[in-house]
C-alpha cells in the first residue's frame, strides 16, 4: 500500500492518494486534478474512488472533475446533499481498494456531514485514518462554519457537542498506533491550535491534544467555541460550490481575460493590486487594495472580497499573473476577475514613507491603528495607545477611524499592515496615512 500526501502551504491543506495493488483513491483533492492523476499514472494504478470527508469551506475540490476524467466514483455522506453523481458513503459503510478496506466513520463536529476514513489492511488490522477536519494534529475542527451554509445547518454549540462524542466514542476508541492523516496543518483557519506536524497517531493525540483531554461535555463546548479565528468571506461560498461541484480547473483558468497594461480606471469595480508593497506605495490607482503576492494571498483576497464582488487584478509581470490566477482558482475566485493585467501605467497616487524617528519622538501626535486580529490584540498592545481595527473587518469598519491626526498602521510583521494601509488611504485620500511595515519589530519588547 502507498499513501502519498500532497500539501499546499498557502491554504495549509493536505490531500491524499491511497494505492493498493493497481487501484487508487483520492481523499479531499485540491482544485487542480493533475498532480493526483500524474502520481496515479506513475504508479500504474487506476483511480477507483474519490472521497470527500465533507464539503470544504477553505478550498475548492476537484472531485467532480476527477470523476468526469476517470469515471471513478465519488464517495460522500448522504447528509452532504451532493448535487452531482455520487455513491453514498455513510457510517460503517465499507469499500474495497485492492487488498485493503476503507471504512467510513461518521464523525460530525466540524460539520454535520463530516466523515473520517479508516484504512484496514489485508489482515484486518487498523492501519491509518483520514480525519478530514474532525481531528488535526494538536486540535479538532472548529464548529462554527455551518450555522447558515450547507445542505444541513447546525449551531456551533450543537456541533461542538457532536465533536465531543465523535472524538470520544469513535476516534479515541481506535487502536493507539493508528496513523492520523488530517486535512490541514498549522496556518489553517479551520481550527485554532493546529500543529506544524502533518501526521500523528491516535495515541499521541490522546496524550497531547488539548481537545482530547478529560473534559465534561459542557466544558468541552465552552473551550472549543471560544477564541476561534475569523471567518473569511469565501468560506460559505466554497461550501456551496463544493456541494455542487466546481467547473473544470484548466477551462476556468483559461477563461480569465488577460491584458498587458492597466491604464484606465472603470468606476465601481474593485482593484486588487498584487505587486510588492514598495512598488505599490511608489505608485498606484486610487481605489486599489494592495494584497501582495505572498503565501496567504488567496486567503486574504477571500477574506476581504465578497464572493459576488468583481475586481481587476494587477500583477507585477505575466509570470506572476499566472501564479495569482491559479491561487485564486483554489478558492473559486477566478470567476470574480473582470480582467487581469501584467503591468501598470499612468499611476495617479502614492503613499509617503514614514519618518520613523519623528514618529518615535512624537507618538502622541499620531493615531495608531493595530490591524492584528482581536485575539492577538487582547493579549497586549505592541504600541501603547493604539486602537484595534482587525484587518478582516476593516472594509466594513474603517469609517470609525479617527482622522484628526496622521494615521500610523501596523500589524505583527508588516504584511497585513500594507493591505490595511491601502484600504484606509483609499477611503481617506486626503489624510496622512503611513505604514509602519517591518519597523514594527523595533517596538516589540
VENWO-V150263 format. One record per run of one state. SS is the DSSP state (alpha for helix, beta for strand, coil for the rest). FROM is the first residue (numbers start at 1). TO is the last residue. Records with the same first field share a line. If there is no record, write none. Layout:
SS: FROM-TO / FROM-TO
This chain:
coil: 1-1 / 9-12 / 21-22 / 28-33 / 43-45 / 52-62 / 71-72 / 77-77 / 81-86 / 89-93 / 98-99 / 107-114 / 121-125 / 133-134 / 137-138 / 141-155 / 170-170 / 174-178 / 183-183 / 185-199 / 209-209 / 213-216 / 226-233 / 245-248 / 256-257 / 260-261 / 263-269 / 274-276 / 283-283 / 285-287 / 291-296 / 305-310 / 315-317 / 330-332 / 342-343 / 345-348 / 350-355 / 362-362 / 371-373 / 379-386 / 389-390 / 401-405 / 411-414 / 428-432 / 436-436 / 444-445
beta: 2-8 / 13-20 / 23-27 / 46-51 / 73-76 / 87-88 / 94-97 / 100-106 / 115-120 / 126-132 / 135-136 / 139-140 / 179-182 / 184-184 / 200-201 / 258-259 / 262-262 / 270-273 / 284-284 / 288-290 / 311-314 / 337-341 / 344-344 / 349-349 / 366-370 / 387-388 / 406-410 / 433-435
alpha: 34-42 / 63-70 / 78-80 / 156-169 / 171-173 / 202-208 / 210-212 / 217-225 / 234-244 / 249-255 / 277-282 / 297-304 / 318-329 / 333-336 / 356-361 / 363-365 / 374-378 / 391-400 / 415-427 / 437-443
